[in-house]
Amino acid sequence: MNDSEIAAAQAYVRLLQTTRAVLADPQHAPLAVPLLTVPMAEADDALRAVGLAGNEADFFRLLATLHPAEREGRRAA
């Protein structure tokens, strides 16, 4: 995995973490959604930089290489 691919994966993980935090409280979620603008733009830019924008299957295969233990844990569940 090259540096650009790692940056794309990390940007996605930050977006996922921010989204979870923003949506954790349904009462405040509508007010907090604008907080997703920056991490969404970062993830989009990073995905475009490595040619993965619109290619979710390849992107998620790339992500799986970063967290193989989690992937194995999901199979067992």
One Martini backbone bead per residue (centre of mass of N, CA, C, O) as a GRO file, in nm:
protein
   77
    1MET     BB    1   0.097   0.037   0.024
    2ASN     BB    2   0.062   0.358  -0.031
    3ASP     BB    3   0.042   0.677   0.080
    4SER     BB    4  -0.227   0.749  -0.068
    5GLU     BB    5  -0.387   0.504   0.032
    6ILE     BB    6  -0.355   0.560   0.331
    7ALA     BB    7  -0.487   0.840   0.327
    8ALA     BB    8  -0.764   0.741   0.230
    9ALA     BB    9  -0.821   0.549   0.465
   10GLN     BB   10  -0.793   0.760   0.692
   11ALA     BB   11  -1.014   0.950   0.593
   12TYR     BB   12  -1.242   0.746   0.620
   13VAL     BB   13  -1.212   0.692   0.922
   14ARG     BB   14  -1.267   0.982   1.009
   15LEU     BB   15  -1.547   0.997   0.888
   16LEU     BB   16  -1.669   0.765   1.049
   17GLN     BB   17  -1.615   0.880   1.332
   18THR     BB   18  -1.766   1.146   1.295
   19THR     BB   19  -2.040   1.028   1.223
   20ARG     BB   20  -2.085   0.874   1.483
   21ALA     BB   21  -2.069   1.120   1.670
   22VAL     BB   22  -2.294   1.294   1.539
   23LEU     BB   23  -2.521   1.044   1.550
   24ALA     BB   24  -2.546   0.956   1.856
   25ASP     BB   25  -2.748   1.210   1.881
   26PRO     BB   26  -3.050   1.255   1.743
   27GLN     BB   27  -3.117   1.547   1.852
   28HIS     BB   28  -2.827   1.675   1.734
   29ALA     BB   29  -2.771   1.592   1.437
   30PRO     BB   30  -2.884   1.827   1.260
   31LEU     BB   31  -2.670   2.033   1.383
   32ALA     BB   32  -2.398   1.845   1.317
   33VAL     BB   33  -2.370   1.780   1.010
   34PRO     BB   34  -2.168   2.012   0.918
   35LEU     BB   35  -1.917   1.854   1.040
   36LEU     BB   36  -1.888   1.664   0.770
   37THR     BB   37  -1.765   1.836   0.541
   38VAL     BB   38  -1.459   1.803   0.579
   39PRO     BB   39  -1.427   1.487   0.585
   40MET     BB   40  -1.562   1.448   0.309
   41ALA     BB   41  -1.363   1.611   0.138
   42GLU     BB   42  -1.111   1.455   0.218
   43ALA     BB   43  -1.202   1.179   0.114
   44ASP     BB   44  -1.257   1.258  -0.178
   45ASP     BB   45  -0.970   1.358  -0.244
   46ALA     BB   46  -0.819   1.095  -0.172
   47LEU     BB   47  -0.970   0.910  -0.371
   48ARG     BB   48  -0.898   1.065  -0.629
   49ALA     BB   49  -0.580   1.045  -0.601
   50VAL     BB   50  -0.615   0.703  -0.632
   51GLY     BB   51  -0.873   0.620  -0.814
   52LEU     BB   52  -1.145   0.551  -0.602
   53ALA     BB   53  -1.364   0.704  -0.709
   54GLY     BB   54  -1.643   0.495  -0.741
   55ASN     BB   55  -1.464   0.235  -0.604
   56GLU     BB   56  -1.559   0.053  -0.351
   57ALA     BB   57  -1.441  -0.231  -0.376
   58ASP     BB   58  -1.140  -0.149  -0.380
   59PHE     BB   59  -1.144   0.017  -0.121
   60PHE     BB   60  -1.236  -0.213   0.078
   61ARG     BB   61  -0.994  -0.391   0.023
   62LEU     BB   62  -0.790  -0.190   0.129
   63LEU     BB   63  -0.903  -0.169   0.417
   64ALA     BB   64  -0.870  -0.473   0.491
   65THR     BB   65  -0.552  -0.451   0.508
   66LEU     BB   66  -0.558  -0.274   0.777
   67HIS     BB   67  -0.797  -0.488   0.924
   68PRO     BB   68  -0.777  -0.814   0.949
   69ALA     BB   69  -0.883  -0.880   1.236
   70GLU     BB   70  -1.168  -0.767   1.200
   71ARG     BB   71  -1.248  -0.945   0.965
   72GLU     BB   72  -1.220  -1.214   1.116
   73GLY     BB   73  -1.427  -1.145   1.344
   74ARG     BB   74  -1.678  -1.126   1.153
   75ARG     BB   75  -1.682  -1.421   1.056
   76ALA     BB   76  -1.729  -1.549   1.345
   77ALA     BB   77  -2.011  -1.396   1.410
   0.00000   0.00000   0.00000
